[in-house]
């Protein structure tokens, strides 16, 4: 499928700029364009995809906002250096930081609807508690080595068919963005070192009692009044955390 076919095959409900954004974003993350490469000019993108210049600029501005390109006057849109860490603190998500080729996602549990845990680690609004949460456990690996164990909690509000979706080797952030138009905008987090329990040590393939980094995160989104949560246990022996949040 060529670029134009990919563009035409995109979700018909997406705005035109989002369709172009998704195509260009995929090319950058999958190595079609490398650090320092120039994207096609605005005129070329207008011609290839049959778009207006404001629409193309809107798509490029989204890539700038995500940190995937930078614009240089007189040259154009230049692919930005991608982070070399694991990126879990970045609003672009882990997959954006490492590229799909190095990152593997294994589903341990879910996604499934559950009641919220008692004494949840962040205060919850009443509508969240009343609606329940979508619970999912994942193991993320880089080059075959377990890097972190991730427990996600999403309010079960206006996420149709979410529990039927496959997340094996898929990005949660990408799924929310592509299918629900939910984008991460920031959030808050707590982090500290803890000794690994036997369960966590088993997932991360380390000895029980070894130190791991524990993060509790409240992740805010562009959907008004909608946040989701995660509890992560990270083995940072070989990879440093990187990114803005």
N, C-alpha and C positions, 0 to 999 in steps of 0.2 A: 504494500500500500504506500503510495507516494504521499508527500506532505499535504497536497491539496485534498487527497482522498481522506487522510486522517482528519483534516479540518472539517470536511463535509460530514464525516462520520461521527463527529462529536455530538454530545447531548444536545438535541435540538432546542432544549429550553435554555441553554446558556446564551448570554449576550455574545455578540460577535467578537468583542475584544477578548472575552474569556476563552473562546475557542482558540484564537491565535496564541494567547498566553499559554494555554495547556500544551499546544504543539511545540512552541519554542522552549518551554520549561522542560518538557520531556527530552528534547534534543540535547539540552545543556547537561542534564543529570545523567543521560545515557552515553555521553562522550562523543556525540556527533560534533559538538563544538567543544574546544578545549580552552583552558585558561589563556587569555590574551587574544583569542580569535575574535574577529568581527562578525557580528550577525549581519544578515542582509540589510541593505539600507531601507529606510522607510518607504522610499519610492518602489523598491523591488518588492517589499512585502505587500504594498498596496496592489501592485500588478498581479502578483502570484495568487493572492487570496481574494482579490476583488473588493478590497476594503478602502474606506476613506482614511486620510492621514490622521484625523483625530482618533479614530478607532485603533489604528496601529500604535499611535503614541500612548494610548491608554494601556494597551497590552504591554508595551515596553516599560511604562512606568511601574506596572505591577512587578515586573522582573527586577527593576531597580530597588523597589521597596523590599523585596525578598532577599536582596543582596546577591543575585545571580548575575547581574550585569552592572556596568557603570557606563554612563554616557560621557563622551569626551568631545567637546566642540571641535568641529573640523574633521573628526575621524568617524564617529558613529557610536554604536553600542558594542562595548567590549565585554567579553565574558570574564567575570570576576573570578579570582582564585577561590576555590571552595575550601572550607575548613578541613584541617587534617585530623581533628579530634572526632569524638563520636557525636557531637552536636545535640545532645539531649537538652541542652539549655537554650537552643536556638528555636525561634518561632518557625523556622523552616523544617524542623524535625530531623530525626536521625538519618533518614534516607537521603535527604538533601545534602547532608554533610559528608556522607561517605560514597554516595552513588550506589545504585542497586546491585552492582556487580560484587561488592564486598560484603554486603549486609544480608543476613538471613534472619527471618522471623519465624519462630515456631510457636504455635498456639498450644498452650497447656490446658486452658479452660475457657469456655464461652466462645462467642459472646452469648450471654443469657440474662434474662431479667431476674433480679433478686430484690429483696428488701435491703435497704441501707444497713450497714453495720451499726450496732449500738456504739455510742461514743466515737462517732466518726472523727477523723483527724482535722477536718475543717467544719465550721458551723454550716448548717444546711438550711436553706429557706423551706418553709412549709410545703410549697408546691413540689419541690424535689422529693421530700420525704413521702408525700402522698402518692407520687407517681412511681416510686421505686427507681432502681438504677439498672443500667446495662453493665454487667460485670465481665471483665476479660482478663486473663492472665497470659502473658507472652514472655518468651525468652528470645533475646536479641543476641545474635552472634556476629562477629566480624572475622572473616577468614577462617570460619569454622570454630572459633573459640568463643564460649559464652562470655558476654560482656555485661549484660544486665538483665535482671528479672523484673518485669514491669506488670503491675496490677492497675488496670484502668477502671474508672467508675464514671459513667456518663448518665446524667439524668434522662430517664425514659420519657422524654417529651419531644414529640414531633420528629421522630427518627424512624419513619416507616421502613419495615423490612430490614432493619439494621442487623437483627440477630440471624438473618438468613445469609448474610454476606460472608465471603471467605476472607480471612485476614492472614492466611499462611503466605509469608513473603510479600505481604502488602503493608502499606503505610496507613496507620489510623488517620493521621493528619490529611493525607491525600484523599482518603475515602470521604472524610467529612467535607473537604473542600469541593471535590468533584461531584458528589451525589447529593449533598445537603446544603451547599454554599455556606458552610461554616468554616471560618478561617480563624486561626489563633492570632490574637492581638497582643498577648502578654500574660501576666499573672503574678503569682507570688509563690514562694517556696521556702521550705525549711530543709536544711541538710546537716548531717552529722555522721560521724563514723561509729559503727557498731560492730561487735563480733558476730560473725556469720552463724546463724542457727544451722543445725544439721540439714534442714530442708533447703535453706538458701544456699548452703555450701554445696549441696548436691546439684542444684540447678547451675551454679556458677563453676562447678568442678574445682573447688578449692577445699582446703581442710576446714572442718568446723572450728570456730573460734578465730579464724583469720579476719582481719578488719575489712569491712566493706563500707561503701558510702551509701547512706540511706537518704533519699529525697522524698519529701511529701510536697505535692504541687497542686495548686488551684490554678487552672488554665482558663483564662478569659478568652472570649471569642467576639466576633463581629455581630453575632445574634444577640439582640438586646436582652439582658437578663439571663444569659445562658453561659454557664461555666461547667467544665468537667474536671476530674481529679485523677491523680495517679500517685502511686507509691512505688518507688523504684529502689532496687538494691544493685549497686554497681561495683564491679571489680575493675578498679582503675590501675591495676599493676602495669599494663602495657599501653593504655590510652588515657590521655588527659581529657577532662571535660572541656568543651569549647563552646563559645557562642554567647549571644545576648538573649535576655529573656525579660 
